[in-house]
Amino acid sequence: QRLARLPAQTSLTLEQLRAQYDRAPEAFPVSEAVQIKAVAAKKVRGEWLTPEGAADAVILYLHGGGYVIGSPRSHRHLAAAIALATGMRTFTLDYRLAPEHPHPAALDDALAAYRWLRTRKHVPAHRIMIAGDSAGGGLALALLVALRDAGEALPASAVLLSPWVDLSCTLPSCQPGAVPDPVIDPQVIRAMARAYMGRRSLRQPHASP
């Protein structure tokens, strides 16, 4: 119902879309049982969400937003809910967005965050879970492909929430006449895909895993 009251995505500028996303905490407050701590390391930015009595394991969370909008702030309520449900510390990555930073910037940032957790925070791969929604879900799967291709240790598991894994938008849900989605506008995501990929192929596996 709240989403239905928002203006159409096609009527907003990129700056307005980003601002609208980042107002999410006004509607979805975070439980006081979760501590929030910002991180601004040399190559890794984001925030820790730590529930009371957190287990010795970490979720690397990759937010959605079509690779062009979204932030740890916009998805804080979702990541915090996951942290509470699992009892795991969650790091929400503030990866670079397109069109200012096209592919592979988001993937490079996700790789840097995973390696930072392992080397700087001393979290073994088998104690890391990768999770993400929408574009973040696609990015999570692309991260797994990149880690596999590089011969690096894979995380314990991955959880993909409505992952956007086909930027070429050839699946039936993206075609004209498809059942309307309450959040996703096919016209908007096609534009987002092109903003992220520029002139690169929309079907390469590190973008459309």
C-alpha positions in Angstrom: 0.0 0.0 0.0 2.8 2.4 0.8 4.6 1.6 -2.5 1.3 2.2 -4.4 1.2 5.8 -3.1 4.7 6.6 -4.4 5.1 8.5 -7.6 5.8 6.4 -10.7 9.5 5.7 -11.1 9.4 7.0 -14.7 8.3 10.4 -13.4 11.4 10.9 -11.2 14.9 12.0 -11.9 17.8 9.7 -10.7 18.5 12.1 -7.8 14.8 12.0 -6.8 14.8 8.2 -7.0 17.8 7.9 -4.8 16.4 10.4 -2.3 13.1 8.5 -2.2 14.9 5.2 -1.5 17.0 6.7 1.3 13.8 7.8 3.1 13.0 4.2 3.9 14.0 4.5 7.6 11.2 7.0 8.1 8.7 4.2 7.3 10.6 1.2 8.4 12.5 1.8 11.7 15.2 -0.5 12.8 14.9 -2.4 16.1 16.8 -1.1 19.0 18.2 -4.6 19.5 20.5 -4.0 16.5 23.5 -1.7 16.8 24.5 0.3 13.7 28.1 1.3 13.0 29.4 3.0 9.9 32.5 1.9 8.1 34.7 4.0 5.8 37.8 1.9 5.1 40.2 2.7 2.2 38.4 0.4 -0.3 35.3 -0.7 1.7 32.4 1.5 2.8 29.2 0.4 4.5 27.7 -0.3 7.9 27.7 -3.1 10.5 24.4 -4.2 11.9 25.0 -6.2 15.0 22.1 -7.9 16.9 22.4 -8.7 20.6 24.4 -11.9 21.3 25.5 -12.1 17.6 27.1 -15.4 16.5 30.6 -15.7 15.3 29.6 -15.5 11.7 29.0 -12.7 9.2 26.5 -11.9 6.5 27.8 -9.8 3.6 24.6 -8.0 2.4 24.3 -6.5 -1.1 21.4 -4.1 -1.4 19.1 -3.8 -4.4 18.3 -0.8 -6.6 19.1 -1.7 -10.1 22.8 -0.9 -9.6 21.9 2.9 -9.8 19.9 3.6 -6.6 19.9 2.2 -3.1 22.4 2.3 -0.2 22.9 0.7 3.2 20.5 3.3 4.6 17.7 2.4 2.2 18.0 -1.3 3.0 18.9 -1.0 6.6 15.5 -2.2 7.8 15.7 -5.3 5.7 19.3 -6.2 6.5 18.6 -5.5 10.2 15.6 -7.9 10.1 17.8 -10.6 8.6 20.5 -10.0 11.2 17.9 -10.4 14.0 16.4 -13.5 12.4 19.7 -15.2 12.0 21.5 -13.8 15.0 24.5 -12.9 12.7 26.5 -9.8 12.3 25.6 -8.2 9.0 27.8 -5.9 6.9 25.8 -4.0 4.3 28.1 -2.8 1.5 27.9 0.7 0.1 29.1 -0.3 -3.4 29.5 2.3 -6.1 26.5 3.0 -8.3 26.0 3.6 -12.0 26.0 5.5 -14.2 28.8 7.4 -12.4 30.5 4.0 -11.8 29.5 1.4 -14.4 30.3 -2.3 -14.5 32.5 -3.8 -13.0 32.6 -1.2 -10.2 29.9 -2.9 -8.1 31.5 -6.3 -8.6 34.9 -5.0 -7.8 33.6 -3.5 -4.6 31.8 -6.7 -3.6 35.1 -8.6 -4.2 37.0 -6.1 -2.1 34.5 -6.4 0.8 34.6 -10.2 0.8 38.4 -10.1 0.8 38.4 -7.4 3.5 36.2 -9.6 5.7 38.6 -12.5 5.3 41.9 -10.7 5.6 41.2 -7.6 7.7 38.4 -8.9 9.9 39.8 -12.5 10.0 36.4 -14.2 9.2 37.0 -17.5 7.5 35.1 -18.2 4.3 33.1 -21.0 5.9 31.7 -18.4 8.4 30.5 -16.0 5.7 27.1 -15.9 4.1 26.4 -13.7 1.0 22.9 -12.3 0.7 21.2 -9.7 -1.5 18.0 -8.6 -3.0 17.1 -7.7 -6.6 20.2 -6.3 -8.2 22.0 -7.1 -5.0 20.9 -10.7 -5.4 22.3 -10.7 -8.9 25.5 -9.1 -7.6 25.8 -11.8 -5.0 25.6 -14.5 -7.6 28.1 -12.6 -9.8 30.4 -12.4 -6.8 30.2 -16.2 -6.4 31.1 -16.7 -10.1 34.0 -14.3 -9.8 35.3 -16.0 -6.7 35.0 -19.4 -8.3 36.8 -18.2 -11.5 39.6 -16.7 -9.3 40.0 -20.0 -7.4 39.2 -18.3 -4.1 37.5 -20.0 -1.1 33.7 -19.7 -1.5 31.4 -18.6 1.4 29.3 -21.1 3.3 26.1 -20.1 1.6 24.2 -17.5 -0.4 20.7 -16.2 -0.1 19.2 -14.5 -3.1 16.0 -12.5 -2.7 14.2 -11.9 -6.0 17.6 -11.7 -7.7 18.0 -9.8 -10.9 20.2 -12.2 -12.8 19.4 -11.4 -16.4 20.2 -7.8 -17.3 19.2 -8.5 -21.0 15.6 -8.6 -19.7 14.7 -11.6 -21.9 12.6 -13.4 -19.2 8.8 -13.4 -19.6 8.3 -11.1 -16.6 10.1 -8.3 -18.4 8.1 -8.5 -21.6 5.2 -6.2 -22.6 1.9 -7.4 -21.3 3.4 -9.2 -18.3 1.6 -9.1 -15.0 2.4 -5.7 -13.4 4.9 -5.8 -10.6 4.2 -3.5 -7.5 7.8 -2.4 -7.5 9.5 -3.1 -10.8 8.8 -1.2 -14.0 10.3 -3.1 -17.1 11.0 0.2 -18.8 13.0 1.4 -15.8 15.0 -1.7 -15.3 16.0 -1.8 -19.0 17.3 1.7 -18.5 19.1 0.7 -15.3 20.7 -2.2 -17.1 22.1 0.0 -19.8 23.3 2.6 -17.3 25.2 -0.1 -15.4 26.7 -1.9 -18.5 27.2 1.0 -20.9 28.2 -0.5 -24.2 29.2 -3.8 -22.7 27.2 -7.0 -23.4 24.2 -7.4 -21.1 24.7 -11.2 -21.2 28.2 -11.6 -19.8 28.2 -13.9 -16.7 29.7 -11.4 -14.3 26.7 -9.2 -15.0 24.0 -11.7 -15.9 25.0 -14.8 -14.0 
